[in-house]
């Protein structure tokens, strides 16, 4: 078995289940819901909020346990345990539960300035500054502590994120915001990406990682995934390649788990899933959080990679109080790298991607997912298991324009 019960779950069972049993609940939202998750929800008949995405899935023949707004809110207030596939679900939460402790804490995590204030207790020397978008051009780059990161105060993925090392890159970032940022924001609601405020943050020289974790009923963190988010250059901010392996997981687990413990000392979260992004400073080795995305794991379907590493669906782990068995999860696959590849489509093309050609080209393709949503500017996703002798393929796909696979 490659998964284990969380400590809170074990303690609850051994104490005769004196603790109130939480009601599992989920909000499905655009832009994407993975097929394995839908199958799990059908099998377990976990309550699903009746919204546009849920109706779309039922129209496609899926048998979901739908609850209307009133029923869903009432169930949550009766000790509900909530998961949201996409941060688009925050629109419903903010409208239906505006004064709840859940929403107050979600807003702290979503607002990058409020989050930095919390993190100052852990990282007192970290530089950040909040600026209105309309005031960005009034700033003198000669007076800024370059290099830095410029990004929306409320954001998602790499939308509106720029690494700025000099005056020329500062000007290029502002020009790109003027040309493209409003168009990118239009894909998401204001609760997910907002355009009026930006944050300037100290740039951390080092590798970037993404972590899926949840706090159990006792507030103990349980880490499910640790991904190395690999970039093709120092200025790249794309989401092309995420990798996970025994070495990546085990070498980073202690520092990332300690941050989760420290964060909860300030927030006191319970029954709470999250996706955390870190940079590990190449000079000090210190793990510094970039952001915490509340109530969900990795976006799109990146978190599904655990189905291939330890036969565990992350949402199931959260609902059932389990996590990968850290002692055995890599048995037999110690040297392999498991990867998630985002096959992103350029804005200026209407061409399609030949998935069969991709599967023939790369070794160890576990799964491909074709995304039929033109608003996402993504052709699809690729899951791979790469043995050591073929690791060069990961660098190849990282740098590829995918032109060779277009039809």
N, C-alpha and C positions, 0 to 999 in steps of 0.2 A: 504494500500500500504506500503511495507516495503523498498522502496527506494525513493531517493529524488534527485533533480537536483543539480549539483555543483553550487557554487555561480557564477562562470564565465559564465556558461551556462545560468543561470537566467538573469544575467546582459546583456548578448549578445542579448537574446530574447527581453528584455524590451527596449533595445536601438535601435530596428529596424534592428538588424542583420547587423550593420555596419562592424563588424569584418569579415574577409575573412573566408569562410567556408572551413574547412580542409577536405581532401580526405582520407577516411579510407583505410588502407592498412595492409596486414599481410603477414608474412613469416612463412610457416609451415616447420618444420624440424624434423629430427630424434632426439631422439629415439621414441617419442610418441606424438600423437595428439588425443585429446579426442573426442568422438562421438558427445556430445552436441555442442562443438565448430564447428565441421564440419557442423552440421545441421544448425547452425546460419549463417555460411558463405554461405551456399547454399541458405538459405531463403533471405538473404540481398544482395547476389551477390557482396560481398565485394571483391575487387581485391586481388588476391593471386599470389605470385611470382611463376612462372613456374620453378619448380625444381624437384628433384627426389621424394621427399615426396609428393608433389602436384600431380605428375603424377601417383604415386602409388594409391592415393586416387581416382583419376578420373578413373583409370583402375578398381577400385572396384565398380564403378557405381555412384560416387558422381559428382554432376554438379557444378563445381567450376569456378569462373570467373578468368581465368589464364592470367597473363601478362608476356611477356618475359622480359629478363634483361633490354633491352633498354626502353621498355614501363614502366616498374616498376620504373626505375630510374627517367625517365622524370616526372612521376606522383608524385613521392616523392618531386622532386625539385619544383613542382607546389603546394607547401603547403600541402604535404602529412602528415598524422597522422599515425605513424607506430607502429605496435606491432609485436613481434617475439615470437613464441611459445617456442623456445629453443635457448639457446645461441650459438648453432651451426650456427644460422643465421648470427652471427657476421663475419663469413668468407666472406659472400657475401657483407656485409656492408663495411668491411675494403677494399675489392677489388674495389667496385664500387664507394664509396664515401670517399676516403681516406683523403681528405682535408676538409671535412665538419665539421661544429661545432658539429653535432650530434656524429660523430665518435670520435672527440677529447674528448668529455665529457664521452662517453662510455668507452674509454680507461682509463680515470682517475678512473672511478668506478671499472673497471675490474682488474686493477693493484692494489693489496692490499697495496703496499707501497705508490703509488701516492694517494690512498684513505686516508691512515693514515696521509699523509701530510696535506690534506684538513681538516681532522678531528682534527688536532692539534689546530686549531683555536677554537674548541669547547671543546676538551679534551687535554689540554696542558701537562698533567702529565702522559699520557698513553705511556707505553714502547713498542717499536717494533724495529726490526732489520732485514735487508735483507741479505741473505746469498746464495751463489751459492750452488747447491745441492752437487757438487763434493767437496765442502769445509766443509760440515757439520761435517765430522769425525775429522776435525782438531780443532773443537771447544772443549774447556774443560768444561764439564757440571758443574764443581765446580765453574766456573766463570760466570755462567748464573743465572739470577734471577728467579729460579724455585719457584713455578710452572709456566709453560708457555705453549703456544700452538704453535705447529710446523705445518705449512701448505704451500702448493704451493702458490707462489705469484699470479698466475692466476689459479683459481680452480672452482669446481662445486660440489654441494652436499658435502658429507663427504670424497671425494676422496683425499687421502694423508693427512688427518688431524689427528693429534695426540695430546693428552693431556699428558704432561710430568711433573711429580712431583718429580722425583729423578733420579739418575744416571742409575739405572737399566731400567727405562722406557725410558730414552734417548737412551740407547743402543738398546732396543727392537724396538723403532721407526725407528732408522737407519737401523736395520736389515730388518724390514718389507718393508721399502722403496726399499732396494736392491732387495728383493724377488718379490714384487708385484706391485710397483708403475708404472713401465713401462707398465705392462699389463693393469692396470686400465686406464692409459692415452690413450692407443690405441683406446679406445671406443669413445674418443672425439677429435675434432680438436684442434690445438694449441691455437686458440682464446678462447677456453673454459677452457682447462687444459693444463698447460705447465710444463715441468719437470725440466727445468734448474735452476730455482730460487725458493727459499723458504723464508718464513717469520717466524721469531720468534716474538710472541706477548705475552704480559702480559695476564695471565689467570684470567678471572673474575669469582670469586666464586658466583654462583647464577643461577637462572632459565633462560632458553633460549626461545626466542620468534621469530616468523617469521611474517612479515607484508607485505601485498599486498597493494600498494598505487599508485596513479598517480598524477602528476602535471597537472593541467588543463591549459587552454589557457592563464590564468593570472599568472601562477606559484604557484597557491594555492594547497596544498596537499589535496587529498581525499583518506581516508583510507577505504579499502573494507573488508579486512580480518585481524584478529589478531589471530595467533595460538600459543599455548603453545607447544613447542617442548620438549617432555618428554623423559628423558633418564632413563635407568635401573640402572645406577651407575654413580659415579663421573668421571670415565674414558671412559664411553660409548660415541661414536660419531655417532651412527647409526641413520638412518632416519625412524625407525619403527613406531613411534606414534606422531601424531600432534592432538591437541584438541582445540576446540573453544567453548566458552560459554558466557553468559551475564557477569558473573563475570570476566572472562579473558579479554573480550573486554573492558568493561567499566573501569576496574581498571588500565589498561595500556594505554588507548587511549591518555590521556593528554601528557604523557612523549614522546610517540612515534611520536605524531603529532608535538610536539615542535621540535624534532630532524629534522623532514622533513622540517620544516620552516627554521631552522638554516642552514641545508645543502644547501638549495636553495639560501640562502644569499650569498654563495660562488660560486655556479655553475650556477644559473639563468636558470634552466630547465623549459621548457614549453611543454605541450602535451607529457608527458614522463611517461610511466609505469615503475614500479620497484618492486623488492622483497627485503626487508630489513630484516637482521637477527640481533637480539639484545641479549645481556645478561643484566639482571638486578642484579646489585651488591647486594648480600644479606646483606652486612654490611652498605652500604650507601643508598641503594634504587635507585641509579643512573642507568639510562638506557644507556648502551654503545653499539654502533653499532659494529657488527662483520664484516659485509660486506653488500654492496648494489649490487644487480644483476640487470643490466639495461635492459630496453625494454621488460620486461616480468613480469608476476606474478609467484607464486609458481610453481615449476617444476612438470613435469609429468602431474598430473591433480588435485593436492591438492587444487588449487584455486577454483575448481568446487564445493567445499562444500557449497558455498553460494547459489547454486541452491536448497539446502535443508533447509538452514536457512532463506533465504529471497527471494527465487525464482528469483535470479539475477545471470546472467552469468558475471563474472568479465570483460571479454573482451568487452562485450556489454556495461557495465557500463563505461569503459574507452572511447569507441567510441562515446557513446551517452551523455557523460557528466553527469552521475548519480553516486550515491553512496548509500549504505544502509541508510535508515531513522533511524538514531541513536536513536530517541525517541521511535520508535515502533518496531524495527526489532526483539526484543526478546519477544514480546507479545505472551503469551500462551506457550512459551518454555523456560521460565526464569530459570528453574532448570535443564534442560537437558544439556548434554555435547555432542557436535557433533565432531566426530573423523574421522581422515583419517589414515588408517593403511597400511603401506608398507609391503607386504608379500614377503620378500626378500628370495631368493634362495641361499643356500650355493654353493660355486664354485665347490665343490667336489661331487655333486649329480646330477643324471639325472632323479630323481623321479619327479612326478607331484603332484599337490595339488588338493584336493577334495573340490571345492568351495561349493558344496551342504552341505557337512558336516560342513563347517565353518558357513554357514547361519543357520543351525539347532542349532549350539552350542551357538551362541551369540544372545543376545536380541537386537532388534532395528536395524537390518541390513537394511540399506536403499538401498545399491547398491554394487555390486561386479563388478570388471573389470579384466578380464583375459588378461594378457599381453603375446602375442605370439612373443616375441623377445628374443632369447637366449643370445644375447650380453649384455642385461641389468641385468642379474642375479636377476631378479624379477619375481615371479609368477604372481603377480597382486596387486590390491588395494581393500581396503574395506572401505566403508563409513558407519558410524553407528550413531545412535541417542540413547544415553544411559541415562535412568532416574536415579535418585539418588540411588535407591535400587539395581542397577546392576553395579555401578561404579567399583566394584572389577574386573569386566571382563576386564577393560582397563589395569590394572596391570598384569592380567593373560596373555593377548596377548603381552604385552610389554616384558615379560620375557620368553615367549614360544619359543622353537626351531622350532615350527610348525610340529614337528615329528608326532603328533597325527592326523594331517590332510593330511599327505603324503600318496600317493598310488604308 
